[in-house]
Amino acid sequence: MKQNILVIDDEPAICKSVQERLTMEGYKVWTAPNGRKGLGLYHDHSFDLVITDVLMPELDGLEVVRMLRRLSTSLPIIAMSGGGKRDLDFLVEAGEFGATRTISKPFRLDEFVAMVHDLLDSLPHPTA
């Protein structure tokens, strides 16, 4: 069964490249351009993983992580940000808010995919 992933990022190129690569890996991937739309998708669908940028308009990733963590304590969440000292501080905060993993942009897609596989492979699988 395909696992469902939600990618929230205001950079269309990031959404597209992550979606294409994760789809090639066999995942079903939805994207949202900001936190508000991402949370709307989260409420409408069932996701196995949420990946969110930290700095976005309308609703930032820190708030997204905080709100998702209130809804589910077990949902894997990856927070990502654009590098630099300030962004690393935001990634530390994202971890404090409940992100399961954090990653700085730019990242290598193969390393990112390995992180996704690791998180999703560690989820309990329903028994038939």
C-alpha positions as CSV (number, residue, x, y, z in Angstrom):
1,M,0.0,0.0,0.0
2,K,1.3,3.4,-0.9
3,Q,2.2,5.7,1.9
4,N,0.8,9.3,1.8
5,I,3.1,12.3,2.2
6,L,2.2,16.0,2.5
7,V,4.9,18.5,1.4
8,I,4.3,22.1,2.5
9,D,6.7,24.7,1.0
10,D,6.2,28.1,-0.6
11,E,9.0,27.4,-3.1
12,P,7.4,25.7,-6.1
13,A,10.7,24.2,-7.3
14,I,11.2,22.5,-3.9
15,C,7.7,21.1,-3.9
16,K,8.1,19.9,-7.5
17,S,11.5,18.2,-7.1
18,V,10.5,16.5,-3.8
19,Q,7.1,15.4,-5.1
20,E,8.7,14.0,-8.3
21,R,11.4,12.1,-6.4
22,L,9.2,10.7,-3.7
23,T,6.6,9.7,-6.3
24,M,9.4,7.8,-8.1
25,E,10.1,6.0,-4.8
26,G,6.4,4.8,-4.7
27,Y,4.9,7.3,-2.4
28,K,1.7,9.3,-3.0
29,V,2.6,13.0,-2.5
30,W,0.4,16.1,-2.1
31,T,1.8,19.6,-2.0
32,A,0.7,22.9,-0.5
33,P,2.2,26.4,-0.9
34,N,1.7,27.5,2.7
35,G,0.9,26.2,6.1
36,R,-2.8,27.2,6.0
37,K,-3.4,25.2,2.8
38,G,-1.3,22.4,4.1
39,L,-3.3,22.0,7.3
40,G,-6.5,22.1,5.2
41,L,-5.1,19.1,3.2
42,Y,-4.1,17.4,6.4
43,H,-7.7,17.6,7.7
44,D,-9.1,16.3,4.4
45,H,-6.7,13.3,3.9
46,S,-4.8,10.8,5.9
47,F,-1.0,11.3,5.8
48,D,1.8,9.1,7.0
49,L,4.4,11.9,6.9
50,V,4.3,15.7,6.7
51,I,7.3,17.6,5.4
52,T,7.2,21.4,6.0
53,D,9.3,24.4,5.3
54,V,9.8,26.6,8.4
55,L,9.6,30.1,6.8
56,M,6.5,30.6,4.8
57,P,3.7,33.2,4.3
58,E,0.2,32.8,5.8
59,L,1.2,30.2,8.4
60,D,4.8,29.4,9.2
61,G,6.2,25.9,9.6
62,L,6.8,26.3,13.3
63,E,3.1,26.9,13.8
64,V,2.3,24.0,11.4
65,V,4.5,21.6,13.5
66,R,2.9,22.8,16.7
67,M,-0.6,22.4,15.4
68,L,0.1,19.0,13.9
69,R,1.7,17.8,17.1
70,R,-1.5,18.7,19.0
71,L,-3.5,16.6,16.5
72,S,-1.1,13.6,16.5
73,T,1.8,12.7,18.8
74,S,3.0,9.9,16.5
75,L,2.9,11.6,13.1
76,P,6.4,11.9,11.6
77,I,7.2,15.5,10.7
78,I,10.3,16.7,8.9
79,A,11.0,20.5,9.1
80,M,13.3,22.1,6.6
81,S,14.8,25.5,6.2
82,G,17.2,27.3,4.0
83,G,20.5,27.2,5.9
84,G,22.4,30.0,7.6
85,K,22.6,30.6,11.3
86,R,19.1,32.1,11.6
87,D,17.5,29.2,9.8
88,L,19.4,26.7,11.9
89,D,17.9,28.4,15.0
90,F,14.5,27.9,13.4
91,L,15.2,24.2,12.9
92,V,16.2,23.9,16.5
93,E,12.9,25.5,17.5
94,A,11.0,23.2,15.1
95,G,12.5,20.2,16.9
96,E,11.4,21.7,20.2
97,F,7.9,22.2,18.8
98,G,7.8,18.5,17.9
99,A,9.4,17.9,14.5
100,T,10.7,14.4,14.3
101,R,13.6,15.4,12.1
102,T,15.1,18.6,10.6
103,I,17.1,19.3,7.5
104,S,18.8,22.3,6.0
105,K,18.3,23.4,2.4
106,P,19.8,22.8,0.0
107,F,20.0,19.1,0.6
108,R,20.9,16.2,-1.5
109,L,17.7,14.4,-2.7
110,D,19.2,11.0,-2.0
111,E,19.9,11.8,1.6
112,F,16.5,13.3,2.0
113,V,14.8,10.2,0.5
114,A,16.9,8.1,2.9
115,M,15.5,10.1,5.8
116,V,11.9,9.7,4.5
117,H,12.4,5.9,4.1
118,D,13.9,5.7,7.6
119,L,11.0,7.5,9.2
120,L,8.3,5.6,7.3
121,D,9.9,2.2,7.7
122,S,9.9,2.7,11.5
123,L,6.1,3.2,11.6
124,P,4.1,0.3,12.9
125,H,2.5,-1.7,10.1
126,P,-1.1,-2.9,10.4
127,T,-1.5,-6.6,10.5
128,A,-3.6,-8.3,7.9
